[in-house]
Amino acid sequence: MSTWFWLNVPLCVAIFSAVVGIPLWLTFKRPDTGREVAEVRARLTAVPMHAVSRDEVAAWRAAA
């Protein structure tokens, strides 16, 4: 009975390492930078989120 437990331990370690390691690796591979956050912030202020068409965006920019 205890043999099956010890055979499952390496499998559990491998799965846990993948669940924790892959997102961590992706985070280190492509970290968020301040420049990208600033671009998103500028884009949100340049175009209203509720805009449906380019004409509406043009009217919104002309009014500002």
C-alpha positions in Angstrom: 0.0 0.0 0.0 2.7 2.5 0.8 4.5 1.7 -2.4 1.8 3.2 -4.5 2.0 6.4 -2.4 5.7 6.8 -3.0 5.2 6.1 -6.7 2.7 9.0 -6.9 4.9 11.5 -5.1 7.1 12.2 -8.2 4.0 12.7 -10.3 2.6 15.1 -7.8 5.8 17.1 -7.7 5.9 17.3 -11.5 2.3 18.5 -11.7 2.8 21.0 -8.9 6.0 22.3 -10.5 4.2 22.8 -13.8 1.2 24.6 -12.2 3.5 26.9 -10.3 6.4 27.1 -12.7 4.8 27.8 -16.0 2.9 31.0 -15.0 6.0 32.2 -13.1 8.2 31.6 -16.1 5.8 33.5 -18.4 5.7 36.4 -15.9 9.5 36.6 -15.9 9.6 36.2 -19.7 7.3 39.1 -20.5 7.0 41.4 -17.5 4.7 44.4 -17.6 6.6 47.6 -18.1 5.7 51.1 -17.2 5.8 52.2 -20.8 3.1 49.7 -21.8 0.9 50.7 -18.9 1.3 54.4 -19.9 0.3 53.6 -23.5 -2.9 51.9 -22.3 -3.7 54.8 -20.0 -3.2 57.2 -22.9 -5.3 55.1 -25.2 -8.1 55.0 -22.7 -8.1 58.8 -22.4 -7.9 59.3 -26.2 -10.9 57.2 -27.1 -14.0 56.8 -24.9 -14.8 53.2 -24.0 -18.4 53.7 -25.0 -17.6 54.8 -28.6 -19.3 52.7 -31.2 -18.1 54.3 -34.5 -15.3 56.5 -35.8 -17.7 59.3 -36.3 -18.6 59.2 -32.6 -14.9 59.3 -31.6 -14.3 62.2 -34.0 -17.2 64.1 -32.4 -16.0 63.3 -28.9 -12.5 64.6 -29.8 -13.8 67.8 -31.3 -15.9 68.5 -28.3 -13.0 68.1 -25.9 
